[in-house]
Amino acid sequence: MNDPTAKNADALFDRDEPQRTDNLCAEASYVRALRSRPQLWRTILAVAVGLGALLLVLFVVIVPAGTALDRLLGVDPFDPADPTVTVGFWLAGNLLLAALVPVSGLAQWAIYRERPRWLSSVAGRFRWLVMARAAVVVAPIWIAYTVVLHLLMPFGAPQFTAAAIMLMIVAIVVVPLQSAGEEYLFRGLLFRAVGARFQRPGVGLAVATVVTSLAFGAVHGSLDGWALSYYVLAGVCFALMTQRTGGLEAAVLVHAVNNTVLMVSMILTDRLSDMAVVTGPVLVVPMIVMGLATVGLWKLAPTLLKPVSAVTP
């Protein structure tokens, strides 16, 4: 029987599809893909570049970009003194966060000498088929979640105005891009950069998961215990999905579906300008949903990763 683990990075990168193994922390694992260059300076530089780009977006670029878009759209511009979310500010934020996809890929290339395409998965590409199969698991869970969420937190009657429909279409396009940007940064560049430092696979996975999940929770800017717990748990779940499937597709899918469903609900009920952080025991519901999605994708990972020839007549 052939050894299912990769013994060196070059052999791993020559494959079209990652070989699977029951050992989550095998040498071929996503978190260890940069292990051939474990120098501390690389990890520090990758973290500095990645988080630096994110902070630049959040604290420097987003306000002038949002204000400019508001003026272009002919609406009252975003006012930092009265931080009500405007259409331009919301759109600028999503597009700027989406830019973290190429930023993260180029940072990996510059620091670790691995081309950007290897950030998507251990197959060296974004595996759309894996995402499509994962959607079969994710869609029913989020449909049920949406129904429960609207029962627990009534959003109000939807308003299908021309403006609302237009914004909904825009959200369906840009929110998944924003979600992908966050995943490529946290579960891509940072997850791998931290994991590369550790010789023992289990330790590398554990430390990378904890570090990136705490950072993911922190950058969402809430000191509320419920909200922070939710964001950290979501980070852990995304990290486990990524490691189990050998790529970012499942995490991008769940992150995008979750954010898009919530955003469309807010747009159709005219609550885009009121994006206060939800808190309290109600957040137990999305925590459970995130956990169920993670367990489902974990168990079905061998099916998600089968070559097309293995699942078609």
N, C-alpha and C positions, 0 to 999 in steps of 0.2 A: 504493500500500500504506500502511495506517495506521501511524503511529508507535506501537510497542507500549509505550513508556515513558510514565509519568505526568509531566506538567510541573508539577503543583502538588499539594499535599496534599489540597485540597478535591476535586479531580477523582478522586483515588484513593479517597477515602472515599465517593464517590457510587456506586461499583461494588458489585455483589453478589459478583462473583468477580474476583480479581486477574488482569490480563492477564499472560501469560507472555512472556518474552523470553530469548534466548540469552545476553544480558549479565547475569551474576549480580549485578552491582552497579548495575543500572539504577535510575533515579530512583524507580521504584515498589517497590523492594525493602523487605523487612520492617525491616531494620536502619536504614533512612533514613526511616522513617515519621514520626519526630519532628523531622526536619531543619528544619521551619519555625520551630522554637523552639530554636535551638542554644546559647543562653546557658550559660556555664560554671556559673553558680550553679544552674541547673536540673539539670545533670548531677550536680554535687556533692550537691545535696539529694536527688535520686533515689537515688543510691548510699548516702548516709547513712541514709535512711529504710528502704531495702530491707535493707541489711546490718544496720542497727540492729534491725529487727524479727526477723531471723533470730537474731542474737546474744541478743536478749531471750528468745526461745524456748529456745535451747540452754543458756543459762547462768543464767537466772532462773526461768522459768516451768515448765520441763519436770519438774524434780524434785518440787516441791510438787503439781503436777497428777498426775504419775505415782503419787506416794505416796497421794494421795486416791483415785485409781481403784483402786489395790491394796486399800485398806481397804474400798472399796465392793464389790469383788469377793470379799472375804474371804480374801485371800492375804497372805503376809508382805510388808510394804511394802518398796519400794526403799530400800536403804541406801547413801548416797553413799560411806561408808567401806568398803563391800564391794560395788563396783559390778557385781553380777550383774544382768543384764537381767531384769526381772519383766514379767508380762503387762500390768499397769497402766502401767508406764513405757514399754513398747513402744507400747501403744495411744495413750497421751498424746502421745508424740513424733510419731507419724504424723498424728494429728488436728491438732496444733498446726502442723506443717509444711504441712498442707493449707490452713490459714488464710492462708498466703502468697498464695494465688490472689486472694482479695478484697483483701488488703492491697496487693498489687502493682497491681491494677487501680485501686484508689482513689488510690494514690500517683501513678499516671500522670495520672489525672483532675485531682488537685489541683495537680500541678506543671506538667503540659504541657497541661492543658485538653482532653484527649482522653478520651472516655468509656471506662470499663473494657472494653467489648466490643471495642474496637479493639486491645486487647492480645492477643487470641486469634489474630487473623490480619488481613491487609490487607483481608479481606472484611467485617470488623466483626462476626464471629461465630466460634464454634468449629465447624469444618466436619467434622461426624461422618462424612460420606461420604468425605472425604479420609482420615480415620483408618481407616475400614473397608477402603478400597483398599490403604492402606499395610500393614494387617495381613496381607494376602495375601502380601506380600514378607517381612514380619518373622516370621510364625508358623513357616514351614519352617526358617528359619535358627535360631530359638531352640529348636525341637524337636531339631535336630541338636546344637546347643550343649549342651543339657541332657543328652543321652546321653553326649557326650564328657566333660562335667564330672563326671558320676557315675562314669565309668570312671577318670578321673584322680584324683578326690577322693571316694572312697566315703563317702557320708553315713551308711551303715548301713541296715538294713532298716526300711521305713516301718511306723509303728504307727498303724493306723486306729481309734484309740480315739474315744469320743464327744467328749472334750475336744479332741483333735487335730483332728477334723473341724470342730468349732465354731470353733477358732482359724483353721483354714485358710479357712473361709468369711469370717471377719472380715478376714483378710489380703487376700483377693481383692477386698474392698470398700475397705479403708482404704489399702492400699499404693499403688494407683494414684492416690489423692487426694494422698498424700504426694509422689509423683513429680511430679504436676501442680503442686503448690505450689513445688517447687524449679525447675521449668521456667519457670513464670510469673515467678519472681523473676530467675533468672539469664539465661535466653534471652529473657525478655520485657522486664521493666522495665530491668534493668541493661544488657543487650545494646543496646537501643534508645537508652538515655540516653547511653551512650558513643558509639555510632555517630552520634548527632545532632551531635556536636561537629565532624565532619570534612566538609569540602567535597568532597574527592575520594572517590568511592564505594569504590574498592578499599582505600584507606587506612582509611576508617571501618570497613569489614567486618573487615579484618585486625586492627586495634587492638581493636575490640569483642570479637572472637573470642578473642584472646590474654588480654585483661584478665578477661573473664568465666570463661574456662576455668581460669586460674590461681586465681581466687577460688573457683571451684567445687571445685578440688582442695584448696585450703587449708582450707576449712570442714569437710572430712571428717576433719580432725584427725590424719592419719597423716603421720609424717616418714619412713616407709619409702619408699625410692626406687621400688620396684615398684608399690606401692599408689598413690603420688602420681602416677606416670606414667599409670597406668590412669585415675584420676579426671580428670586434665587432658585425656587423649586423648578420654575420653567427653564432656567439655565441648566440645571442638573438634567432635566428630562431631554433637552435638546442635545446636550453632550452625550448622553447615553444612546440616543437615536443615531447620532453621527458615528460614534464608535462602533455600534452594532452593525450598521449597514455599510460602513466604510466610505461614507461620503456625506455631503451636506443636504442631499435632496429631501430626505424625510423631515429634517429639522426646518428647512426653508418652507416646506409645504405646510407643516403644522403651524409654524409662526405666521405665515401669510394668511392661512385660512382663519386663524384666531383673530388677527388684527383686522382683516377685511370684513368679517362678519360683524364685529363690533362697530367698525367705522361706518359701514353701510346703514346699520341700525340708527346711529346717531345722525347721519345725514338725512335720512328719510323722516326723522322726527324733529328736524330742525334744531339739533343740539350740538352742532359742530363747534360753535363758539364757547360751549361750556364743557370742557374736557377735563373736569376735575378728577383726581385719582379716586377710584372706588376703594372703599375700605370696609372693614367689619367682617363678621362671620360669613357673609355672602360669598367671600372669596374662596371659601372652602369648595364651592361648586367648581370653579375653573381649575382649582388644584386637583380635584378628583378626576376631572375630565382629562387634564394633562397627563396624569398618572395612568389612566386607562389607555390613552393613545400610545404612551410609551411602552406599556406592557404588550399591547396588541402588536405594535410594530416589531418589538423585540422577538416575540414568539414567531412571527411570520417572516422574519428576516431571510431565512433560507429560500422562501418562495419569492420574495421581492427581488432576490439577487440571481435567480435562475436565468441562464441564457435563453434567448427567444426560442432556439431549437428545442429546448427541454420542456417548453410549455405549449408548443403549438404542434398540431398533427403533422 
